[in-house]
Amino acid sequence: MSTASTPSLWEIRKAVKPWLSDSSQTILFGCSGGADSMALALALFLEANRTKVIPIVVDHGLQPGSAQVTTQTISKLKEIGYTQIESAIAQVKITDGLEASARRARYQIFNQFIDTHQPKHFLLAHTLNDQAESVLLGLARGSGARSLSGMALENNIYVRPLLKISRQTTEAACGEGGVEFWSDPHNDDLKFARVRTRKNVLPNLEENLGPGITEALVRSADLLRDDADALDSFAQEYFAQTDPLNLSVNDLERLPRAIRSRVLRLAIYQAGAPSGSLSAEHINGAEALISDWHGQKELSLPGDVKLLRNSGRITLSTNK
């Protein structure tokens, strides 16, 4: 395939190539059968050389015919040339919305295959458009810099090589490679906030503010990620030098609020709060023990963690 005849596919091949430099390692990637993941599948197969690349196909069981979609996706991957393909059925328990619950079940399966194959990387097919949508959704929730920085290119073993590539490019790449892709009906269902953002909000912004909004949102995410990384680093450096269950109010007062709130978050998790359980309201309550002190009572947090200001100290405890 030449560059002239397949420009979109070549763009994706260039994006995945740096993650395939070590032929002695296995690479896994998630494949839903949609345009983004099928374009990723094609590019990885063409660039793999001696690297072992294994697709992971997950059936979430959330729509009629989902098993058939999984079977068709596996068949298309075989047509591309893949000989080893892993698949599994997710056990989705709806607890905090369909999208979040499905994502959690999907990653549980991904992690199981990571344990089995011990890959160097696990590639995901999130695109520029996904990143812009994530930023807008974060803005709507009133999120902080970490959430507004969107998805990371590399997060431990997980890698998103297509974050600078548009959905239009992945669809064009599938066409250039002669690969059919599945269109998920959920991607057109306006009951989902992400779909409303994609179909209504972003086009409206483009119409009223001019073209390039998607790219501008992604640039903002990159800048915010740099800021969030720096603030997290300062907070972790401070936290490492403290007693995490017995913090000095005077020392915390000297810190900029952006760092202090991160220190408090680290301390609360260290004390036993479940991962991901803290909201902005929780952190604001803890912050008020320092910046808005007027004799508040003990603060109760997830994981049965308790915060108390007493004699110039912030003490953390749990009944567990």
N, C-alpha and C positions, 0 to 999 in steps of 0.2 A: 504494500500500500504506500503510495507516494504522498509527500506533503501537499502537493498541489491538489490532488483529488480528494484528500481526507483531512482538511485543515483542522476541523474540530476534534477529530480523533487524535491527531498529532498533538494538539494542545493538552489533551488528557494524558497521552502517553508520556509527554515531558513531565507532567505533574507527578506521575506515579514512579517514574524511573529512579529517582534518588532513594526510594524506599526498598529497592530491589538490588542493591549493590552487592549484597553478601549472599553468594549462591549456596552457602552451607546452611542457611537458615530457612525455616518454614514461614510463610506468610499466610494469614487467614484474612478473609474479608466477608462482610455481611452483604447478602444479595436478596433483595425483596422481589426482583423481577421488574422493577420500575426503571425508567430511563436512566436515572443517575447511577444506580448500582449495576445495570447491564453495561453502561458505557465504561464503568470502572472495571467490570469483569473482562470486557474485550481488551482494554488497554493493558491490564495486568497480564493477560495471556500472551499478548504480542510482545511485551517487554520482559517477560519472566526469565528467558534463557534457561539457566539451570536451577533457578530458584523454585522451590516447591510452593505452589500457590493453591490454597484450598478454599473454595466458596462455602459459606455457611448460610443455609436457607432455613428461615424460621416460619412455621405456620402458626399464626396467633389464634386461629380458630374463632375470629370475631365476626366473620362474614360468611354467608352461604357460598359454598364453592371454594373456600380457602384452601382445602386440600388439593383441589384441581389446579389452583394457581401455583401451589408449591410444586406439583408434578410437572406443570408446564415450564416453570422456571428452571427446574433441574434438567428438563429436556433441552431447553435453549442453551444452557451452560454446556451440555454435552455436544451440541452442535458447534459451539465455539471451539471446543477441543478439550474441555476439562474431563479428566477421567476419575478423579477423586473428588466427590462432593458430599458434604455432610448436611444433614437436615434433622430437624426436631420439631415437636409440637410444644408450644409454650403453654404454660398454665397461668392464664391471666386472671388475677383476682382484682376486681374493680374496687379500689379503696379511695383513690384521690383523683378520679377522672379517668376516662378511657385511655387517653394518650399517655399519661404518666404511668398508669398501671401496665399498659402494653410495653412501654419502654423498659420498665423495671423487669418484666418477665423475659423480654428479649435479651437484655444484658445478662441475666442469670444463665441463659443458654450459651451466650457468647463466652462467658467466663468458664463454663463447663468444658467447652471445646478448647479454650486456652489452656486449661489444666491438662487436657488430654494430649494436645499437640505441642505445647511449649513453643509457640511461635515467637519470632523476633518482634513482629508487629501484627496488629489486627486493624485492617483498614476499613474505614466507614465512608459512605458516599455523600456526605452532606456537602451542599454547594454554597456558592455566594448568596443565592436567594434564601436558602435556609438560614444563613447567618444574619441577613438583614431582617428577616421575619423574627428571629430570636431577639434582636435588639429592640424592635418595636414592641414586642410582647413584654419585654423587661421594662420599657418605659411606661407601658400601660399599668404595670403592677407597682410602679414607684420603686423599682429596684435600685440597688447601689452599683458601684463601678464594676464589681466582679460579675454580676449578672449581665450588665450592659455590655461587657466585653465579649459576650457571646461564647461560641465554642472555640476551644483551643485547637490549633493545628495538631499538636501532639499532647496527649494526656496519658502519661505512663505508657502502657502498651498500645493504646488506641491512637490511630493517626487518621486525620481527615485531609487527604491530599487535594481534594477538589474545592476547598473553601474559597479559592479565587476564581473559580470557573462557574459560569452561569448555567442555569437549568436549560436554557435555550441551546447552549453548546453541547450538553450531554445528550439532548434529544437529537441534535444534528449528527453527533458522533455515532449514535445508534443507526441512523439512516445511512451514513457513509459506510458503516461496517456490515450493513444488511442484517441487523439484529432487531427483532421485534421486542417491544417492551409492554409490560402490563400497566394499565392506568388504574390506580387504586380509587374506587368510588369514594372512599373517605376523603380524598384530596379535593373533592367537589362538594363536600357536605358542609354547609354554612353553619351548622351547629358547633363546629370546632373553631375556636378563636384563631388558630393558625391559618385556617382556610379563609376566614373573613379578612385576616390581615393580607393574605396573598392576593385575594380576588378583589377586595374592595379598598382597603386602606392604602396599600402601596401604589396601585394604579391612580388613586385619587391624588396622592402626593406628587406623583410624576406629572399629572395633568396640571396641578396648580402651582407647583414649585419648579417644574422643569425636569428634564431627563437627568439621569445619573444619581437619583436618590438612593437606589439600592447600593451602588458602589460607595456613596458617601457614608451611608450607615455602617458599612463594613470597615471603612477607614476609621470611623469613630470608635468602633469596637476594638480595632487594633491599638489605638492610642490609649483607650481605657484599660486594656489588658496590661499594657506596659505600666501604667500608673498602679493598677491593682497588684501586680506582681511586686512592685517596689514597696508598697505599703505593707503587703503581707510579709515581705522579707524583714522589714524593720520591726514589725510586731513579733515575729517569731524569734528574732534576735533578742528582743527585750524579754520575751516570755521565757526563753531558755535560761535566763539569769535570775528568775524569781521562784518563790514558792507558789506554785499555781493554785493552791487552796487557801492561801493567806497573803493577800495582796495589800501593799501599802497605798492608802488613799492619796497621801502627799505625792508619792512617786507617780501614780496614775494621773493626777491632776496636771503634772508637768508635760504629759504627752499630748500631742495634737489629737483631737477627737477621732480622726480617721484611724489612727494607730491604736488609741485606747480601746475603741469599740472592737477592734480585731483581737486585742489581748484578752478582753473579756469573753469574746466568743471562744477563743482557744481554751481559756480556763474552764468555761462551762462544759465544753465537750470533754476536757480532761477529767472533770469531776463525774462524768457519767451520762450526760445527755446523749440520746441517740443521734447518730450521724444524720445531718440534714434536717433536724427537728426544730432548729431555732429560727424564728421569724424576726423581722425588723422590730416588731412590738416587744419581743422578748429582750432584744439587745438594748432597745431604748429604755426599758425598765431597769436593766442593770446599769446603764450609763447614768440614769437619774440618781442613783445612789452616790454618784461622785459629783456630777455637775449641777444637780438640782436637789441637794440634800435638805430635807426638812423633817427628819425623824421618821422616815418610812419604816414600815414593818418588813419582816423577812419576805423575800421575793421567791415565789415558787416557779420552777421551770421544768421543761420536759425531762423525763428520766428521774423524776423526784429529786432533782437537784435544788438546793436551797442556797440563796445568797443573803448575807446579812452584813450590814455595816455596823461595826462595833469598835470603839476605842481606836479610831483612825485606821481600821483594817477592813478589807472586804474578805469575808470568809465564805468558803464554799463547802457544802456537805451534802450527803445523800443518805437516805434511810435504807438503801439497798445493802 
